[in-house]
Amino acid sequence: MKVQGSTGVGAAAGRAPARAAGGFSLSGPAAAAEAAPAAKVAGAAPVSTIDALLALQSVGTPLERRRRAVGRAGRILDILEDVKVALLEGAVTPSSLTTLVAAVHEQRDRTDDPRLEGVLDEIETRAAVELAKLGLAA
C-alpha cells in the first residue's frame, strides 16, 4: 500500500518487495529513490521561518528601543553624578573615570544625533583630562 497525499491509500506501483524466509522483506530501489527527494524538500522551510522570526524579535519596537536608550542615558548620568561628587570631595578614582568612558563609548555606537555626539565628546574629553591629572592618560 502507498499513501498518496491526503487523498487516501492506494496500491503501490512497481514490483512487489522481495520476501525472505521468516517474514523479512526488502523494498526495491524505486522506493528508496522516491523517499530521498521528499526528505530534502521538507527540511528547508522551517529553518527560514525561524530565522525570520528571530530577525523580527531582534529589531524591537520603537518604544523598546527608546526605553533601552533612556536606560543607557540614565546609567551615564548616574556615573557622571558619582564622578562629580568624587571630584568635589577630591577623591576621584580612575576606575570611575574608565567606567564613564566605557559607558560613553557604548552609547556612541547607538546614536546618530549630532547634538548628542557633541555632548558625548565633551564628557569623553573631560574624563580624559581627569585621567591625565591622575597620571593615567591612555
Helices and strands as residue ranges (DSSP letters): E 2-3, E 9-10, E 18-19, E 25-26, H 29-42, H 44-59, H 62-89, H 94-108, H 114-133
